[in-house]
Every structure is written in C-alpha cells, then in structure tokens.
C-alpha cells in the first residue's frame, strides 16, 4: 500500500493542494495501520476543524473524499491507457468509507466501453452532456459524408492521429468558478478570479488572503465557452470512427495523461490550464498582457482580438484562431485547436475539419510533423464573416521533451 501510495504521489494526479495531499497521506497512514477514521477525526486532523465538528453543517470532508476517490480512479485508468498492467493492484476509496484499500486495477477500456471521467461539478457535467448529444447527432446524421470524412482523416494533419496506437483524449477548455457567501454558509454569488483556475489555486489564494477564507467556497464548478459544443462535434465526427474518445475539461488534465493519450485541445487560449507550458514551449508565439493578444516573437508583431468589444457594440470585429500540431513526450500526438475568443475558436475548428481548410493548410506547409498556424477572423455578432490564414510555420518540439538537439528556430 505504501509503495503504491508513493506511485500515486509521484504521478502528480493529486495536484498541488496541500489539503488534498494531507488527506491522502492521512488516509494512507490510517489504512496501512488497519484503522478506518471517522469523518470528525479527518476534519480535525486534516482540515483543522474544532473537536465538536458536525458534518451536517460542513461538507468539506465529504467533498474532498469525493475528489480523492475520483483522482485515484483516474490514476488507475491512465496507467492502463499508457500500457500498465490492468491486473496490478491499485489504491482506491470504497464508496461510503473513509479508508484506502489495495485492490484490482481498472479494466482496460476498449471499443465503446471507454469510461469517461465525470466533469468537474454538475454544471460542467451538464455541458459535457450537451457536447455528447451534439456528437451523437453529428455521427447519426453524417452517414452520407463518410467518403469526405475519410479523405480528411487521411490529411497530413489527422493521419498520424488515425494511425496512432494511443487512445484519444479530447480536452475542452474550461474556467474555474467558486462561490462567495456573506456568513460562510449560504452561497449567494459565483466568482471568477483569473488567477484561480483550480482547487489548488483557490487553496493557494486563500493562504495569501486569509481574510477571505470564511467567504469563498469551493463548489467544484467550471463553465465552458459556447464554441465548445460545435468544435467537439466537428472533431469527434472526424476522428471518432478510429476509437471512441474520452472527453475531459482542461482543469482535469494530469501529467500522466500527457504520456497516455493522443490529445486534442479545443477552446479558448486562456482556458488551456495545465497545457499552458505545452502550448508556448517551442512555439513562436507568446501571450500578451492577456490571452486576447498573441505576440509573434521573431517579428515582434502583435495580434490583438477585438472580440471582447465587437459583439457588445454590434459591429464587425477581428478575432484570431490558432492551430498547433506536434509530437508528445512518448511519440503520441498533441493538437491545439483554439482561439482568442469564440469566433476564433470556431473558425480554427472549421479550418481543420473541412476539405477546403485542410487543403489550404497543407498547401501552406501544414503537413509537417510539427507546425502551427494563425488565422485572422472577421466576425459580427456570433457569425464568422471571413477567415484568412495569416501564417503557417514549423512547430518545435517542447525543449523539455527533446531527446536530441532541437531543430532550428522557425523563420
């Protein structure tokens, strides 16, 4: 049990939350000693609650136990996906209990039986259900376009994904939100703080601002941009015949996933969460003061979205789409299909899932093993008026993954 616990810690699946790590260590130690602690004991030892703690008014222990149970299940599934033995005993938390057990590993996902990880909170679960409905409609109604889909899968962009031995993971960019209350009990407002993008970030934020600890409540909620449903439908309709994909939000991505799956990210550039280093390490672009601006490092040129103001004013505005495809750390494939805002993200998804868009991309050099493309999009309201390919350049392998001398910087 202790050896497997060390493997879980080293995987990074537990994140950086000191409370999650403390809960894990406490339960491992108690379970290894053959003891199943009570909820009140955990509340006092891990969360610093008073000795008279009552779970009927404070669900902190149950919330964290639920998250830990989910993280352990995902860790087991990710190990199997990356080639680990399915029968190897794994740590788990039985439902209704506060003790660890060492049992059989997760079954290896095959075919349509691939198990998807629950979304973070009921709101994200509902939105992912909408995405699934769009995906089903796309597949059911798209029977007449199979030959076109086959040609698109054979394009230089998607052929490596179709031929890969890795399972497919679709990552949807999401935004973490938490609750605020006046008395520490009833939540009366939802808050989006741009520096807080996960439970771990909220823990760190409250350590720096202890005066807000009694007012801010972690609800396990996130929201998705409106462009996500259409983008996921297009990509799943294109690649889903190879094998059913697993769909998660960006805040659920773990380091192990980067080595276990082919990954396609869909959403805003600002919603990439744990993939941020992956995107910008090796890219010729960097974000400006916000993710509404991209800077071309070799030329110093700035590409700034107007989408934050255009839809409000009702006039035409400029947005940007971005596509990047490159090799992952173990020979898997990673693609980012993103935008500074909704119109940019939708346009990028349209360009890489249409015959005309893929043909133009290949003609401009998008058939390289690693490349990145920038699109300028003219929009009005929620309508894409025109999409123009600005540039296609080689995409370097992230330096941390390189096993030999990196290729020359893009010109």
DRENDO-1510 file (C-alpha; in Angstrom, 1 decimal, always signed):
<recs>
REC; n; res; u; v; w
REC; 1; UNK; +0.0; +0.0; +0.0 .
REC; 2; UNK; +2.8; +2.4; +0.9 .
REC; 3; UNK; +4.6; +1.7; -2.4 .
REC; 4; UNK; +1.5; +2.3; -4.4 .
REC; 5; UNK; +0.9; +5.5; -2.5 .
REC; 6; UNK; +4.3; +6.7; -3.5 .
REC; 7; UNK; +3.5; +6.0; -7.1 .
REC; 8; UNK; +0.3; +8.0; -6.8 .
REC; 9; UNK; +2.1; +11.0; -5.3 .
REC; 10; UNK; +4.8; +10.9; -8.0 .
REC; 11; UNK; +2.2; +10.8; -10.8 .
REC; 12; UNK; +1.0; +14.3; -10.0 .
REC; 13; UNK; -2.6; +13.3; -10.1 .
REC; 14; UNK; -3.3; +14.7; -6.7 .
REC; 15; UNK; -2.3; +18.2; -7.8 .
REC; 16; UNK; -0.7; +20.9; -5.6 .
REC; 17; UNK; -3.5; +21.3; -3.0 .
REC; 18; UNK; -1.9; +20.9; +0.4 .
REC; 19; UNK; -5.3; +19.8; +1.8 .
REC; 20; UNK; -5.6; +17.0; -0.8 .
REC; 21; UNK; -2.1; +15.8; -0.2 .
REC; 22; UNK; -2.6; +15.9; +3.6 .
REC; 23; UNK; -5.9; +14.0; +3.3 .
REC; 24; UNK; -4.2; +11.4; +1.1 .
REC; 25; UNK; -1.3; +10.9; +3.5 .
REC; 26; UNK; -3.6; +10.8; +6.5 .
REC; 27; UNK; -5.8; +8.1; +5.0 .
REC; 28; UNK; -2.9; +6.0; +3.7 .
REC; 29; UNK; -1.2; +6.0; +7.1 .
REC; 30; UNK; -4.5; +5.1; +8.9 .
REC; 31; UNK; -5.4; +2.4; +6.4 .
REC; 32; UNK; -1.9; +0.9; +6.4 .
REC; 33; UNK; -2.3; +0.6; +10.2 .
REC; 34; UNK; -5.7; -1.1; +9.7 .
REC; 35; UNK; -7.8; +1.8; +11.0 .
REC; 36; UNK; -10.8; +3.5; +9.4 .
REC; 37; UNK; -11.0; +7.1; +10.8 .
REC; 38; UNK; -14.3; +8.8; +11.4 .
REC; 39; UNK; -15.4; +11.9; +9.5 .
REC; 40; UNK; -14.9; +14.1; +12.6 .
REC; 41; UNK; -11.3; +12.7; +13.1 .
REC; 42; UNK; -10.4; +13.6; +9.5 .
REC; 43; UNK; -12.0; +17.1; +9.9 .
REC; 44; UNK; -9.9; +17.8; +12.9 .
REC; 45; UNK; -6.6; +16.2; +11.8 .
REC; 46; UNK; -6.6; +17.4; +8.2 .
REC; 47; UNK; -8.8; +20.4; +8.0 .
REC; 48; UNK; -8.2; +21.9; +11.4 .
REC; 49; UNK; -11.8; +21.8; +12.4 .
REC; 50; UNK; -12.9; +22.0; +16.1 .
REC; 51; UNK; -13.3; +18.8; +18.1 .
REC; 52; UNK; -17.1; +19.3; +18.0 .
REC; 53; UNK; -17.2; +19.3; +14.2 .
REC; 54; UNK; -20.5; +18.3; +12.7 .
REC; 55; UNK; -20.7; +17.1; +9.1 .
REC; 56; UNK; -24.4; +18.1; +8.8 .
REC; 57; UNK; -23.4; +21.7; +8.5 .
REC; 58; UNK; -20.0; +21.4; +6.8 .
REC; 59; UNK; -19.4; +19.0; +3.9 .
REC; 60; UNK; -15.7; +19.7; +3.5 .
REC; 61; UNK; -14.6; +16.2; +4.3 .
REC; 62; UNK; -17.1; +14.5; +2.0 .
REC; 63; UNK; -16.3; +16.9; -0.8 .
REC; 64; UNK; -12.6; +16.2; -0.6 .
REC; 65; UNK; -13.1; +12.5; -0.2 .
REC; 66; UNK; -15.2; +12.5; -3.4 .
REC; 67; UNK; -12.5; +14.3; -5.3 .
REC; 68; UNK; -9.8; +12.0; -3.9 .
REC; 69; UNK; -11.8; +8.9; -4.9 .
REC; 70; UNK; -12.2; +10.3; -8.5 .
REC; 71; UNK; -8.5; +11.2; -8.7 .
REC; 72; UNK; -7.5; +7.6; -7.7 .
REC; 73; UNK; -9.9; +6.1; -10.2 .
REC; 74; UNK; -8.4; +8.4; -13.0 .
REC; 75; UNK; -4.9; +7.5; -12.0 .
REC; 76; UNK; -5.6; +3.8; -12.3 .
REC; 77; UNK; -7.3; +4.3; -15.7 .
REC; 78; UNK; -4.5; +6.5; -17.0 .
REC; 79; UNK; -1.9; +3.9; -16.1 .
REC; 80; UNK; -3.8; +1.2; -18.0 .
REC; 81; UNK; -4.2; +3.6; -21.0 .
REC; 82; UNK; -0.4; +4.1; -21.0 .
REC; 83; UNK; +0.3; +0.4; -21.1 .
REC; 84; UNK; +0.3; -0.5; -17.4 .
REC; 85; UNK; -0.9; -4.0; -16.4 .
REC; 86; UNK; -4.7; -3.9; -15.8 .
REC; 87; UNK; -4.4; -6.5; -13.0 .
REC; 88; UNK; -1.9; -4.6; -10.9 .
REC; 89; UNK; -3.4; -3.7; -7.5 .
REC; 90; UNK; -4.3; +0.0; -7.2 .
REC; 91; UNK; -5.3; +2.2; -4.3 .
REC; 92; UNK; -9.0; +3.1; -4.1 .
REC; 93; UNK; -11.5; +4.6; -1.7 .
REC; 94; UNK; -14.7; +2.4; -1.4 .
REC; 95; UNK; -17.9; +4.5; -1.5 .
REC; 96; UNK; -19.3; +5.3; +1.9 .
REC; 97; UNK; -16.0; +4.6; +3.7 .
REC; 98; UNK; -13.0; +6.6; +4.9 .
REC; 99; UNK; -10.3; +4.1; +4.3 .
REC; 100; UNK; -8.0; +3.1; +1.5 .
REC; 101; UNK; -7.9; -0.4; +0.0 .
REC; 102; UNK; -5.5; -2.0; -2.4 .
REC; 103; UNK; -7.5; -3.9; -5.0 .
REC; 104; UNK; -7.6; -4.9; -8.6 .
REC; 105; UNK; -6.7; -2.2; -11.2 .
REC; 106; UNK; -9.2; -0.6; -13.5 .
REC; 107; UNK; -10.3; -2.6; -16.5 .
REC; 108; UNK; -8.6; -1.7; -19.7 .
REC; 109; UNK; -11.0; +0.5; -21.8 .
REC; 110; UNK; -11.8; -1.0; -25.3 .
REC; 111; UNK; -14.2; +0.0; -28.0 .
REC; 112; UNK; -17.4; +1.6; -27.0 .
REC; 113; UNK; -16.8; +0.7; -23.3 .
REC; 114; UNK; -14.3; +3.5; -22.8 .
REC; 115; UNK; -15.3; +5.1; -19.5 .
REC; 116; UNK; -15.3; +8.9; -19.4 .
REC; 117; UNK; -14.3; +10.8; -16.3 .
REC; 118; UNK; -17.1; +12.8; -14.7 .
REC; 119; UNK; -16.9; +16.5; -15.4 .
REC; 120; UNK; -16.0; +18.9; -12.6 .
REC; 121; UNK; -19.3; +19.7; -10.9 .
REC; 122; UNK; -22.9; +19.5; -12.1 .
REC; 123; UNK; -22.6; +22.5; -14.4 .
REC; 124; UNK; -19.6; +21.0; -16.4 .
REC; 125; UNK; -21.4; +17.6; -16.4 .
REC; 126; UNK; -24.5; +19.2; -17.9 .
REC; 127; UNK; -22.4; +21.0; -20.6 .
REC; 128; UNK; -20.4; +17.9; -21.4 .
REC; 129; UNK; -23.8; +16.0; -21.8 .
REC; 130; UNK; -24.8; +18.7; -24.4 .
REC; 131; UNK; -21.5; +18.1; -26.2 .
REC; 132; UNK; -22.2; +14.4; -26.2 .
REC; 133; UNK; -25.6; +15.0; -27.7 .
REC; 134; UNK; -24.1; +17.1; -30.4 .
REC; 135; UNK; -21.5; +14.4; -31.1 .
REC; 136; UNK; -24.3; +11.7; -31.4 .
REC; 137; UNK; -26.3; +13.9; -33.8 .
REC; 138; UNK; -23.2; +14.6; -35.9 .
REC; 139; UNK; -22.4; +10.9; -36.2 .
REC; 140; UNK; -26.0; +9.8; -36.9 .
REC; 141; UNK; -26.7; +12.4; -39.5 .
REC; 142; UNK; -23.3; +12.4; -41.2 .
REC; 143; UNK; -23.6; +9.0; -42.8 .
REC; 144; UNK; -23.7; +10.4; -46.3 .
REC; 145; UNK; -20.4; +12.2; -45.9 .
REC; 146; UNK; -18.3; +9.2; -45.0 .
REC; 147; UNK; -16.0; +9.4; -48.0 .
REC; 148; UNK; -15.3; +13.1; -47.2 .
REC; 149; UNK; -14.5; +12.2; -43.6 .
REC; 150; UNK; -12.2; +9.5; -44.8 .
REC; 151; UNK; -10.3; +11.9; -47.0 .
REC; 152; UNK; -10.0; +14.4; -44.2 .
REC; 153; UNK; -8.7; +11.7; -41.8 .
REC; 154; UNK; -6.0; +10.9; -44.4 .
REC; 155; UNK; -4.8; +14.5; -44.4 .
REC; 156; UNK; -1.3; +15.3; -43.1 .
REC; 157; UNK; -2.9; +16.9; -40.1 .
REC; 158; UNK; -5.0; +13.9; -38.9 .
REC; 159; UNK; -3.4; +10.8; -40.5 .
REC; 160; UNK; -0.9; +10.4; -37.6 .
REC; 161; UNK; -3.8; +10.5; -35.1 .
REC; 162; UNK; -5.8; +7.9; -37.1 .
REC; 163; UNK; -2.8; +5.6; -37.2 .
REC; 164; UNK; -1.7; +6.1; -33.6 .
REC; 165; UNK; -1.7; +3.3; -31.1 .
REC; 166; UNK; -2.7; +5.7; -28.3 .
REC; 167; UNK; -6.3; +6.3; -27.2 .
REC; 168; UNK; -7.8; +9.7; -28.0 .
REC; 169; UNK; -8.4; +12.3; -25.4 .
REC; 170; UNK; -10.4; +15.5; -26.2 .
REC; 171; UNK; -9.7; +18.3; -23.8 .
REC; 172; UNK; -12.2; +21.1; -23.6 .
REC; 173; UNK; -11.0; +24.5; -22.2 .
REC; 174; UNK; -12.9; +25.4; -19.1 .
REC; 175; UNK; -13.0; +28.2; -16.5 .
REC; 176; UNK; -13.0; +27.5; -12.7 .
REC; 177; UNK; -15.6; +29.4; -10.6 .
REC; 178; UNK; -16.2; +29.4; -6.9 .
REC; 179; UNK; -18.9; +30.6; -4.5 .
REC; 180; UNK; -19.0; +33.6; -2.2 .
REC; 181; UNK; -21.2; +33.9; +0.9 .
REC; 182; UNK; -21.8; +36.6; +3.5 .
REC; 183; UNK; -21.9; +34.3; +6.5 .
REC; 184; UNK; -19.8; +31.4; +5.5 .
REC; 185; UNK; -22.9; +29.2; +5.0 .
REC; 186; UNK; -25.2; +30.1; +2.1 .
REC; 187; UNK; -23.6; +30.9; -1.3 .
REC; 188; UNK; -25.2; +33.9; -2.9 .
REC; 189; UNK; -22.7; +34.7; -5.7 .
REC; 190; UNK; -20.5; +33.0; -8.2 .
REC; 191; UNK; -17.0; +34.4; -8.6 .
REC; 192; UNK; -14.5; +34.2; -11.5 .
REC; 193; UNK; -11.0; +35.2; -10.4 .
REC; 194; UNK; -8.5; +35.0; -13.3 .
REC; 195; UNK; -5.6; +33.9; -11.0 .
REC; 196; UNK; -7.7; +31.0; -9.6 .
REC; 197; UNK; -8.1; +28.2; -12.1 .
REC; 198; UNK; -8.3; +25.1; -9.9 .
REC; 199; UNK; -8.9; +23.9; -6.4 .
REC; 200; UNK; -5.2; +24.1; -5.8 .
REC; 201; UNK; -5.1; +27.7; -7.0 .
REC; 202; UNK; -8.0; +28.5; -4.6 .
REC; 203; UNK; -6.2; +26.9; -1.7 .
REC; 204; UNK; -3.1; +29.0; -2.5 .
REC; 205; UNK; -5.1; +32.2; -3.0 .
REC; 206; UNK; -6.8; +31.8; +0.4 .
REC; 207; UNK; -3.5; +31.2; +2.1 .
REC; 208; UNK; -2.4; +34.6; +0.7 .
REC; 209; UNK; -5.7; +36.2; +1.6 .
REC; 210; UNK; -6.8; +34.6; +4.8 .
REC; 211; UNK; -9.5; +37.3; +5.4 .
REC; 212; UNK; -11.5; +35.8; +2.5 .
REC; 213; UNK; -11.3; +32.2; +3.7 .
REC; 214; UNK; -14.6; +32.4; +5.5 .
REC; 215; UNK; -16.4; +33.8; +2.5 .
REC; 216; UNK; -15.1; +31.9; -0.5 .
REC; 217; UNK; -16.4; +28.4; -1.0 .
REC; 218; UNK; -15.1; +25.7; -3.4 .
REC; 219; UNK; -18.1; +24.4; -5.3 .
REC; 220; UNK; -16.3; +22.2; -7.8 .
REC; 221; UNK; -17.8; +24.2; -10.7 .
REC; 222; UNK; -16.5; +25.3; -14.1 .
REC; 223; UNK; -18.0; +26.7; -17.2 .
REC; 224; UNK; -17.3; +26.2; -20.9 .
REC; 225; UNK; -17.4; +28.7; -23.9 .
REC; 226; UNK; -20.3; +28.4; -26.3 .
REC; 227; UNK; -17.9; +27.4; -29.1 .
REC; 228; UNK; -17.0; +24.1; -27.4 .
REC; 229; UNK; -20.1; +22.1; -28.4 .
REC; 230; UNK; -19.6; +22.8; -32.1 .
REC; 231; UNK; -15.9; +22.2; -32.0 .
REC; 232; UNK; -16.2; +18.9; -30.1 .
REC; 233; UNK; -18.9; +17.8; -32.6 .
REC; 234; UNK; -16.7; +18.5; -35.6 .
REC; 235; UNK; -13.6; +16.8; -34.2 .
REC; 236; UNK; -15.4; +13.8; -32.8 .
REC; 237; UNK; -17.3; +13.3; -36.0 .
REC; 238; UNK; -14.0; +13.3; -37.9 .
REC; 239; UNK; -11.9; +11.1; -35.6 .
REC; 240; UNK; -14.5; +9.2; -33.6 .
REC; 241; UNK; -14.6; +6.3; -36.0 .
REC; 242; UNK; -11.0; +5.4; -35.1 .
REC; 243; UNK; -12.0; +4.8; -31.5 .
REC; 244; UNK; -14.4; +6.5; -29.1 .
REC; 245; UNK; -12.7; +9.4; -27.5 .
REC; 246; UNK; -12.6; +10.3; -23.8 .
REC; 247; UNK; -13.7; +13.9; -23.1 .
REC; 248; UNK; -12.4; +15.9; -20.1 .
REC; 249; UNK; -12.1; +19.5; -19.2 .
REC; 250; UNK; -8.7; +21.2; -19.1 .
REC; 251; UNK; -8.7; +21.5; -15.4 .
REC; 252; UNK; -8.9; +17.7; -15.1 .
REC; 253; UNK; -5.7; +17.1; -17.2 .
REC; 254; UNK; -2.9; +15.4; -15.3 .
REC; 255; UNK; +0.8; +14.9; -16.2 .
REC; 256; UNK; +0.2; +11.2; -16.7 .
REC; 257; UNK; -2.4; +12.0; -19.4 .
REC; 258; UNK; +0.3; +13.8; -21.5 .
REC; 259; UNK; +2.0; +10.4; -21.8 .
REC; 260; UNK; -1.1; +8.2; -22.1 .
REC; 261; UNK; -3.2; +9.7; -24.9 .
REC; 262; UNK; -3.2; +11.4; -28.2 .
REC; 263; UNK; -4.6; +14.8; -27.1 .
REC; 264; UNK; -6.8; +17.3; -29.0 .
REC; 265; UNK; -7.5; +20.6; -27.1 .
REC; 266; UNK; -10.5; +22.7; -28.1 .
REC; 267; UNK; -11.4; +26.1; -26.7 .
REC; 268; UNK; -10.0; +29.5; -25.8 .
REC; 269; UNK; -6.3; +30.1; -25.5 .
REC; 270; UNK; -7.0; +31.4; -22.0 .
REC; 271; UNK; -8.7; +28.1; -21.0 .
REC; 272; UNK; -5.8; +25.7; -21.6 .
REC; 273; UNK; -4.9; +25.4; -17.9 .
REC; 274; UNK; -2.3; +22.7; -17.3 .
REC; 275; UNK; -1.5; +22.7; -21.1 .
REC; 276; UNK; -0.2; +26.2; -21.0 .
REC; 277; UNK; +3.5; +25.3; -20.8 .
REC; 278; UNK; +3.0; +22.6; -23.5 .
REC; 279; UNK; +1.5; +25.2; -25.8 .
REC; 280; UNK; +4.0; +28.0; -25.5 .
REC; 281; UNK; +7.2; +25.9; -25.0 .
REC; 282; UNK; +8.5; +25.6; -28.5 .
REC; 283; UNK; +6.0; +28.0; -30.1 .
REC; 284; UNK; +6.9; +31.1; -32.0 .
REC; 285; UNK; +4.0; +32.9; -30.2 .
REC; 286; UNK; +3.6; +34.2; -26.7 .
REC; 287; UNK; +0.6; +35.6; -24.9 .
REC; 288; UNK; +0.5; +39.4; -24.4 .
REC; 289; UNK; -0.9; +41.2; -21.4 .
REC; 290; UNK; -3.9; +38.8; -21.7 .
REC; 291; UNK; -4.8; +35.8; -23.9 .
REC; 292; UNK; -6.7; +38.2; -26.1 .
REC; 293; UNK; -3.3; +39.1; -27.6 .
REC; 294; UNK; -0.6; +36.9; -29.3 .
REC; 295; UNK; +2.9; +38.2; -30.0 .
REC; 296; UNK; +5.0; +36.8; -32.8 .
REC; 297; UNK; +8.4; +36.6; -31.1 .
REC; 298; UNK; +10.6; +36.6; -34.2 .
REC; 299; UNK; +9.0; +39.7; -35.7 .
REC; 300; UNK; +7.5; +41.4; -32.6 .
REC; 301; UNK; +4.2; +41.7; -34.3 .
REC; 302; UNK; +1.1; +41.8; -32.0 .
REC; 303; UNK; -2.2; +40.2; -32.9 .
REC; 304; UNK; -4.9; +41.6; -30.7 .
REC; 305; UNK; -8.5; +40.3; -30.6 .
REC; 306; UNK; -11.4; +42.8; -30.7 .
REC; 307; UNK; -14.0; +40.2; -29.8 .
REC; 308; UNK; -14.4; +41.5; -26.2 .
REC; 309; UNK; -15.9; +44.7; -27.6 .
REC; 310; UNK; -17.2; +43.9; -31.0 .
REC; 311; UNK; -20.2; +41.8; -30.1 .
REC; 312; UNK; -21.4; +44.3; -27.5 .
REC; 313; UNK; -21.3; +47.1; -30.0 .
REC; 314; UNK; -23.0; +45.1; -32.6 .
REC; 315; UNK; -20.3; +45.9; -35.3 .
REC; 316; UNK; -17.7; +43.9; -37.1 .
REC; 317; UNK; -14.7; +42.9; -35.1 .
REC; 318; UNK; -11.4; +40.9; -35.5 .
REC; 319; UNK; -10.5; +37.7; -33.7 .
REC; 320; UNK; -7.8; +35.1; -34.1 .
REC; 321; UNK; -7.8; +31.3; -34.4 .
REC; 322; UNK; -4.7; +29.1; -33.6 .
REC; 323; UNK; -3.8; +25.6; -34.6 .
REC; 324; UNK; -0.8; +23.7; -33.4 .
REC; 325; UNK; +0.1; +20.1; -34.0 .
REC; 326; UNK; +3.2; +18.4; -32.7 .
REC; 327; UNK; +4.7; +15.2; -31.1 .
REC; 328; UNK; +4.1; +14.4; -27.4 .
REC; 329; UNK; +6.7; +13.2; -25.0 .
REC; 330; UNK; +6.4; +9.5; -25.8 .
REC; 331; UNK; +5.6; +9.7; -29.6 .
REC; 332; UNK; +1.9; +10.5; -29.0 .
REC; 333; UNK; +0.3; +13.4; -30.9 .
REC; 334; UNK; -1.0; +16.7; -29.5 .
REC; 335; UNK; -3.1; +19.2; -31.3 .
REC; 336; UNK; -4.4; +22.5; -30.1 .
REC; 337; UNK; -7.4; +24.0; -31.9 .
REC; 338; UNK; -8.1; +27.3; -30.2 .
REC; 339; UNK; -9.0; +30.9; -30.5 .
REC; 340; UNK; -8.6; +34.1; -28.5 .
REC; 341; UNK; -12.5; +34.2; -28.3 .
REC; 342; UNK; -15.5; +32.2; -29.6 .
REC; 343; UNK; -15.3; +33.2; -33.3 .
REC; 344; UNK; -11.6; +32.5; -33.5 .
REC; 345; UNK; -12.0; +29.0; -31.8 .
REC; 346; UNK; -14.9; +28.1; -34.1 .
REC; 347; UNK; -13.0; +29.3; -37.2 .
REC; 348; UNK; -10.0; +27.2; -36.2 .
REC; 349; UNK; -12.1; +24.1; -35.8 .
REC; 350; UNK; -13.8; +24.7; -39.1 .
REC; 351; UNK; -10.5; +25.0; -40.9 .
REC; 352; UNK; -9.1; +21.7; -39.7 .
REC; 353; UNK; -12.3; +19.8; -40.2 .
REC; 354; UNK; -13.3; +20.9; -43.7 .
REC; 355; UNK; -11.7; +19.6; -47.0 .
REC; 356; UNK; -11.1; +23.2; -48.2 .
REC; 357; UNK; -9.4; +24.3; -44.9 .
REC; 358; UNK; -7.2; +21.2; -44.7 .
REC; 359; UNK; -6.2; +21.6; -48.4 .
REC; 360; UNK; -5.2; +25.3; -47.8 .
REC; 361; UNK; -3.3; +24.3; -44.7 .
REC; 362; UNK; -1.4; +21.6; -46.5 .
REC; 363; UNK; -0.6; +23.9; -49.4 .
REC; 364; UNK; +0.9; +26.4; -46.9 .
REC; 365; UNK; +3.1; +23.8; -45.2 .
REC; 366; UNK; +0.8; +22.4; -42.6 .
REC; 367; UNK; +1.8; +18.8; -43.5 .
REC; 368; UNK; +5.0; +19.0; -41.4 .
REC; 369; UNK; +5.3; +16.6; -38.5 .
REC; 370; UNK; +5.1; +19.7; -36.2 .
REC; 371; UNK; +3.5; +23.0; -37.3 .
REC; 372; UNK; +1.4; +25.9; -36.1 .
REC; 373; UNK; -1.0; +28.1; -37.9 .
REC; 374; UNK; -2.5; +31.5; -37.2 .
REC; 375; UNK; -5.9; +32.7; -38.6 .
REC; 376; UNK; -7.4; +36.1; -38.7 .
REC; 377; UNK; -11.2; +36.0; -38.4 .
REC; 378; UNK; -13.7; +38.7; -39.2 .
REC; 379; UNK; -16.9; +38.4; -37.2 .
REC; 380; UNK; -20.1; +40.1; -36.5 .
REC; 381; UNK; -22.2; +39.1; -33.5 .
REC; 382; UNK; -21.7; +35.3; -33.4 .
REC; 383; UNK; -21.2; +35.0; -37.2 .
REC; 384; UNK; -17.9; +34.2; -38.9 .
REC; 385; UNK; -17.8; +36.5; -41.9 .
REC; 386; UNK; -14.3; +35.6; -43.2 .
REC; 387; UNK; -11.3; +33.5; -42.2 .
REC; 388; UNK; -7.8; +34.3; -43.5 .
REC; 389; UNK; -4.7; +32.2; -43.0 .
REC; 390; UNK; -2.0; +34.5; -41.7 .
REC; 391; UNK; +0.9; +32.2; -41.4 .
REC; 392; UNK; +2.0; +28.5; -41.1 .
REC; 393; UNK; +5.4; +27.8; -39.6 .
REC; 394; UNK; +7.3; +24.8; -38.2 .
REC; 395; UNK; +6.4; +23.9; -34.6 .
REC; 396; UNK; +9.4; +22.9; -32.5 .
REC; 397; UNK; +9.1; +20.0; -30.0 .
REC; 398; UNK; +8.9; +21.4; -26.5 .
REC; 399; UNK; +12.5; +21.6; -25.2 .
REC; 400; UNK; +11.8; +19.5; -22.1 .
REC; 401; UNK; +10.7; +16.6; -24.3 .
REC; 402; UNK; +13.6; +16.8; -26.8 .
REC; 403; UNK; +15.9; +13.7; -26.8 .
REC; 404; UNK; +18.3; +15.3; -29.3 .
REC; 405; UNK; +19.4; +18.7; -30.5 .
REC; 406; UNK; +16.3; +20.8; -31.1 .
REC; 407; UNK; +15.5; +21.8; -34.7 .
REC; 408; UNK; +16.3; +25.4; -35.8 .
REC; 409; UNK; +14.1; +28.2; -34.6 .
REC; 410; UNK; +11.2; +28.9; -37.0 .
REC; 411; UNK; +12.0; +31.6; -39.6 .
</recs>
